[in-house]
Amino acid sequence: MRTLLIYPEFPKTFWSYEKILDLVNRKVLLPPLGLVTVAALLPQQWEMKLVDRNVREVTEAEWAWAELVVISGMIVQKADMAEQIARARGRGLPVAVGGPFASSTPDAPELEGADFKVLDEGEITLPMFVEALERGETSGRFTADGEKPDVTSTPVPRYDLLELDAYSEMSVQFSRGCPFNCEFCDIIVLYGRKPRTKTPEQLITELQCLYDLGWRRSVFLVDDNFIGNKRNVKLLMPALRAWQIEHGYPFSFATEASVDLAADQELMDQMADCRFESVFLGIETPDAASLETARKLQNTRSSLEESVEKITASGLRVMAGFIIGFDGEQRGAGQRIVEFVNRTGIPHAMMGMLQALPKTALWIRLEQEGRLIQDTAAAKGVNQTNLLNFVPTRPIRDIANEYMEAFSELYEPNAYIDRVYSYFLKLPPQRYKQILKELAQKAEAEGGGAPPRSNGKRTSWVDLRALAIVVWRQGLRRNTRWRFWRALIGMARHNPARFTGFISILAHSEHFLEYRKIVRQEIEEQIAALPPDPPLAPVVAAPVLVPTS
């Protein structure tokens, strides 16, 4: 079966990073891990080609070659998902769809043209789909009926199908699911509240595959809460550390975790030893009342500021997500987020207005209260610039304006330089470099074989060109020039061990300079199109549920 796998296009988002990717001659931040995992789960005797529409268009030759089209994507990709289904059907090709969007809303109009809907997790439903094809069936819907697969049987993704040079980072997955019960989160809907992990040997095999394919850049562990199963993560860490040392630390790692990471110094030290460089935290808001409303109780058990400081002091750069628009939220929520970010110095603070995602507890509650607005801009696909898709408890214009102004203030170029500088001054040296140094000294003292040496990404002419462009734009052409040079000189003097990473994060201002304009334009257009304010919803606190597992 000649199978064409298509990954739909993303609209511009906080994470698009087009300007940064252009600097380093890359097309996209991350590859479609779900789709290459699907390719590994399909019969390996099938011929397969994969096209990431964020990298390039599908060619006419590829359309002509295909006998089956498989499309997977998230809700934010649904517009292009519908477009690719239509193109395939227009050529008479059968289409199978799956992934988070199809699994959460299988009857969405964008998916009407699909012949097969392969829902939930593919380890269970893809074999059903293949059997249906073998029986000669031409349509069908396949679900796991609540069953969750044992991911220890998941094969190594087909990374060989990717155009590796197009990506800035690579993706792997260790776990699925999260033990918490946040009202707005769809992860627990899709993957459950009992985190399931691969074995350490599985993850090492996947990393070895990437290494053998020539990958030498950053790897993102896409787990929505990497530390959801701390026991198994701590079993992974020694094996990962040993592999990194053996191969000369070829990869840096980033991931997502819950804030309670700060309470486990042993785990943070293990992550630093393995060359984890950054971690994304779902902080959401510094307002404790809103966190309780959203059932994000794990964020109320200790000081959020102290948690950020502890993680930073362990050598892990914090990125964070914030949300505005919770029920009962008081005026000025956007400014309180800005103040929190400035106090902690978090360089990358993603902000968005609250969205009720299908099948989440928030969606169900708002639907019962008659507050969902399903024909809003959010229906086009969840994005950071979409207005709320429900009637809030304070004027939607207030929320939208607060968000717009807060985002603009956070990413004003001079303010961004100041924040990144203050943050990087606090980051300690990277532990993996000290580990390599100590091992080299030990090998020399013992007169043994060649000591382990760094085998990561080497500085190239592309990197030097990117540096020159950043220096020209931020250090000479713009009004940031004084701050830029003061920050560079200060970092070189006070924390030279972090100088290279500091320059890299400063470069991200090129993206935010453009994206803050997009945020303002898109939100102002949506505000202008709003009807008169409807009556506000009454403030009713969501019930606090006690986790049962």
N, C-alpha and C positions, 0 to 999 in steps of 0.2 A: 504494500500500500504506500503510494507516494504521498507523504503527509507534509503539508505546509503549515507550520505553526506561526501565528501572527500575534505580536504584542502591540496593542493599540497605542496611539499617541496620547501623551499627557498635555494638558494646557499648561501655560506658564504658572508656576507655583513658587512658594518660598524655597523649595528644594531644587528648582530647575537649574540654577547656577550656570546659565548659558554663557555669561560674560567670563566667568572663571574657567569654564571648560574650554572656551575659545583660546584662552591664554596658554593652556597646556595641551592644546591640539587634541582634545577629546570631544565626543559628541554628547554623552549621557553620563550621569552620575553613577547609576547602578543598573545591572542587567535584570532581565525578567527571571528571577530564580524559580518562581512557580512554574513557568513554562518549560524551563530546561529540566525540572523535576518531572513534569508530565511526560516529556520526551523519554526520560529514563524508565518510566513506568509503562510506556507503550511497548508492544512487541519489538524487540531490537532487530528483527529481520526486516522491519519496515524501513523504507528510505525516508529520510527526514531532512527538511530544510527549515530554518528559523529566520524570520525577519522581524526585527524590532523597529517599528515605525518611528521611534524616536531617534533612530540612527539613519534610516533610509527608507525609501519607498519600496513596495513590492514590485518587482519587474514583471513585464508581460511574459517573459520566458518562464518565470516562476509560477505565475498563474496557469500558464499552459501546461507546465509539468505536473501540477498537483492533481491528485485524485480525491483528496480529503483536506479540508481546512479546519484547523483547531485554533480557537481564539480564547484567550483568557485575559482578564483585567479587573481593575478595581472600579468603584463607582465613579471616580473622577475621570476615568477613561471611557465612560459609556457612550459618549457622542461618537468617538472614532470607532468604538466597538460596533455600533450600529452601521457605520459607513462600511466597514470591512465585511460585515455579514452581507450587506447588500451587494457589494462588489463580487463576492464569491458566488452568491445566488444568481447574479446576473450572468455568470459564466457557467451556470449549471452544476456547480460544485456543492457537494453536501458539506454542511457546516456543523461543527460541534463547539459548544461554548461551555466555559466553566470559570472557576476562580471566585474571588470574594463577591463581586457584583452579582454574578449569576446565582451564587449560592444564597445570598441574602434576599434577592428579589427576582426569582426565576420567571415571574410573569411580567416583568417590566416590558414596556412597548419596544424598547431598543433591541430586545432579544427575540421578537416575534418571528424573525426570518430564520432562526436557527433550527436545524433539523433535530439535533441532539442537544440535550442539556445535561451535562455531566457535573453534578453538584457535589458540594461538601468536599471531603478530602479524597484525593485521587487514588490513594492506596486501596480504598474500598470500591469506589465507583468506576474507575477506569477499566478494571477487568470486566465489570458488567457491560460497559459500553463496547468493549472489544468482542465479547461474546455475542452481543446483539448484532454487530456488523457481520460476524461469521455466520449467523443464522439468516443473513440477508435482509434484516430489518432496515428500514429507511428513516426511522424517527424513533424518539424515545426520551424519557426522563429518568435519570438514575440518581437515587439518593441513598445516603447511609442510614437514614432513619434514626439519627441520634448516636449511632455507633462511632467511636473514635478509634482510628487505627493505632497499632503499635509501631511507632516510627523507627524502631530498631531494625525493621525490615526494609526501610526506604532505601532504594539504590542511590549510588552516586549520581548527582545531576549530570546531564549531558552538556558540560561546559564547552566541549569541543564544537558545539553548534553555534557558539557565540562569536561575534567579531570582536575579539578581546581588546584590540587596540582602540575601540570606540569608547571604552568605559574608563571612568576615573577610579572607581572602586569595584571590587567583586563582592558577591553575596554568598553566604553560607547560612545554614540554619541548624541550631542545636536542639531547640525545644519549640513546642507549640502549646499555647494555653497560658493562663494566668490565674493565680489563686484568689485574686481580689474581686470585688463586686461593684466596680464603678458603674453608675447608672447609665452613662452615655457611651460606654465602650462596647464595640461590636466584636472585639477579640474573643471575649468569653462566650459570645453567641456562636461564632464560627468554630472555635477550637476548644471551648470548654474551660472549666476552672481547675482542672487537675493537670498541671504541666507534665507533658510527656517529652522525654528527651531521647536523643540518640545515644549510643555508647561513645566513650572517648575514642575507641578504635575507628568508628564510623567517621567522626569528624576529622580525625587525623588522615584517614584515607582520602577524604574530599580535599583537604589542604594539599596533600601530596599530588593529587590529580592536577590541581591548579599550578602547583610548582612545576610539575613535569610539562605542562603546557606553556611554561615560560612566564607565568604571572609573578611579579615582584613588587606589587603596590599594595595599597590598603585593602583589607577585607572587612566587610561589615557583617556582623552576626545579626540577622534580621529578626531574631526573637523579639517579640513584643515586650517580654520581660525576661531577660536573660537569666536573672537570678530567681525566677519563680520556683524552681526546684534547686535550692541551695546545695542540698546534699550531692546531687548529681553534678552540679557545676564544680564543686570542690573535688570531685573525682576526676573531672576533666582537666583541671588546671595543671597537675604535675605532668601528665602526658603531653599537654600542649607546650608547657615550658621546655620539656626535654626535646620535643620536635623542633622548636624554634632554635634552641641552642645548637642542635645537630646540624641545622641548615643555615646557621648564621643569621637568625632573626630576619628572614626575607619579607615577612608580612608585619604591618601594624594592624591593630584591630580597633574597631568601634562597635558599639552595641547600644541597646536600650535596656533600662533597668528601672525598678521602682526605687523610691527615695530611701527605703530602708536599707539599701546598700551601705549607706553611711554608718550604720550600726554594726557592720561586720568588717573590722579592720583586717582580719586575716584574709578575707576574700578580696578586699581592695588591694592588698599587698600582692596576692597571687596574680591578680589581673595585671598589675603594673609589671610584675616579673615576666609575664607572657607578652608584654608590649601592647597591652590595651592602651590606647592613647586618648580616647574620648568615650563619653557615655551620655546618652540622651535620657533625661528625666522628665516624666510627666508631672510637672509641678502644678500646672493648671491655674492656680491663683494663690496669692498670699492671704486671701480672706478665708478665715477658718469656717465661718458660717456657710459660705458657698461650697467648701469642700465637704461639709457634712451633708448639705442638700444633695450633692452629687454622689454621696456614698463613698467618697474617696477618703475613707477614714485613716488609711495608712499614712496619709500626709499630715494628719493632725496629731500624731503621737510624739513628735519631737519638733524642734525648731527647724523650719525649712532652711533658713539662712545658715544655721550651724551645720546642717547636713551638706549643703553645697560646699561650705568651707572644708569639712572633713574629707570629702571626695576629692576636692582640689588639692588639698595638702598631701593626699596619697599619690599624686601625680597623674590623675585622670582629669582631662579637660571636660567640663560640664557644658552640655547643650541642654536646652529645656523647652518644653511646650507650655503655652499659656492659653487660657480660654476666657472669653468675656461673654456675658449674657445668661448667667445662671439665675434660676428663680430666686427672688428675694434679694438679689444683688443691689447694693447701694451705689448711688451716683459716685463717680470718680474711680471706678474699678480699673479702668485703663491706666490712669495715672499711678495707682497703687502698684500695678505691675511694673511700670517704668521705674518707679522708685526702688522696688525690690531688685530688679535686674541691675540697676546702677549700684546698689549697695553690695551686691554679691559679685558684680563684674562679669556675669555670664556673657560671653561674646555673642553667641548665637541663641537668640530667644525667639522661637516661632510663636506667632500669635494667630488666633482665629476666633471667629464668633461661633458660639455653640451650635452644633447641628444635631438633630435627632436622626440617628441612623436606623435603617430598617431593622426591626425585631429586637432592638435593644430595650432595656427596661425603661429608658427615657421615652422612646418612641411609643411604647405600649401605654405608658402613663399619660402622655400628651394626647394620644389618640382617644383614650377614655375620657379625657377632659375636654375633648373637642377643640384642641388648640393647634393641631398640625395644619400647616399651610403647604400643601404638596404641589402647588403650581407656582412656587416662587422661583427665584433664580437658582436656589439650591437644588432644584429638581434637575438642573442641567449637569449636576455632578458636584460633589462636595469639594470645595476649594477654600483657601484661606480668605478669599475676598467675597465669599457668598454671605448675604445677610442670613439671619436666623430663619429656619424653615418652620417656625411656630410662633404663636402669639406670646411674647415675653411678659414679665411682670413689671417692666418699666418701658418707657417709649423706645421703640426700635431705632428711631433717629438718634436718640441719645447714645445708645449702645454703639451704633455704627460710627458716629462721629468720634466717640471716645476711642474706639479701636483704631480708626484712621489716624487720629492725632498721636496716639501712643506709638503706633508703628513708625510713623514719620519721625518722632522724637528719638526713638531707639536707634534708628539707622541714619540719622543726620551724620554726615561723614566725619566731622570733627568730634562729635560725641562718641562715635564708634571707635575712633582711634584711641581716645582717652580710656574707654572701657576695656578695650583689648589690651592696652598697655598695662593698666592697673591689674588686670587679671593675670597676665603672663608673668608679671613680677612675682606672683604668689606661687607659681607652679615650680615644684622641685625638679631637679634633673631627672631624666628618664632612667629608670632602674635597669633596663636591659643593657644599656651601655656599660654600666658599672659591672654587671654580671659578666659580660664579654671580657672586660678588662681584667677582672679577677681570675677568670679561667685562663686567660692568656698568661698572666703572671705565674699561675700555678703550673701551667705546662712548661713554661720556661725554667722555673725553679726545679722541676722534676726531670727536665731534659727529655721529655717525652716527644710524642709526635706533634704535628702542626696544631697550634691552638685554634679554637673556633674564631672565625672572622665574620664581620658583618657582611651579609649577602643580600641586602635590601636594594631598593631602587637607587640607582646612581644618578648624580646630577648630569643633565643633558643640556644640549644647546636650546631645547625647548624651554627648559626651566630657566635658563639664563635670559632667554628672550622675554619670558613672562615677568621675571624680576625687573628687567629694564623698562617694560611697559608700565608696571606698577610704580616704579620710581619716577618715571616721567609724568604720569598722570597725578599721583598723590603727592609727590615730593617737589614738583616743579610747576605744573600747569595750573593746579587748583588752589583754592584758598586754604587747603589742608597742609600746605607745604611746611609751615612752621611747626605744627604739631607732629607731622610725619617725621621730620628729621630729629626733633627733640626725642620722640619715642624710640627711633632707631638707635640713636646714640645712647639713650638711657638703658635700653635693653642690652646693648653690647657691653655696657659697663657693669650693670647690676645683675643680669641673668643671662650670660652668653650661651649657656647650655640650651636655652630655649629660643635662641635668636631665629633659627631657621623656621621653626613652627610659628613664631610670632609673625614673621613676614608673610607666611602662607595664609594666616587668618586675616591679616590686614588686607590682603588681596581680595578677600570676599566682599569688601566694600564696593568693588566694581559691580557686583551683582545687586547688592542692596540699593545702590544709588539709582538703578533703573527700576527695581521692583517696588520701591516705595512710591514711585510715580504711578506704576500700574495699580497698586493698592488704592491710591487716592482717586484715580480716574474711574476705576470699576465701581468703587463704593459710591462715589458721587453720582454716577449714572444710575445706580440702583435706588439711591435715596430720592433722586429727582423723579423716578418712575413710581414711587410709592403712592398709594391712595392716602387719604386722610387717616390719621392714626385711629385704629380700631380701639374699642375699649380694652383696657389692660386686664390681663388675667389676674385673679386674686392670688396672693402668695400663700401657697399651701406646701408646707415642708414635706419632702418625700420621706416615706417611712424608712427608718434605718434598719436594715436587715442584718441579722447576725449570721456570718458565714457558717455553713454547715459542713464544709469540707475544706 
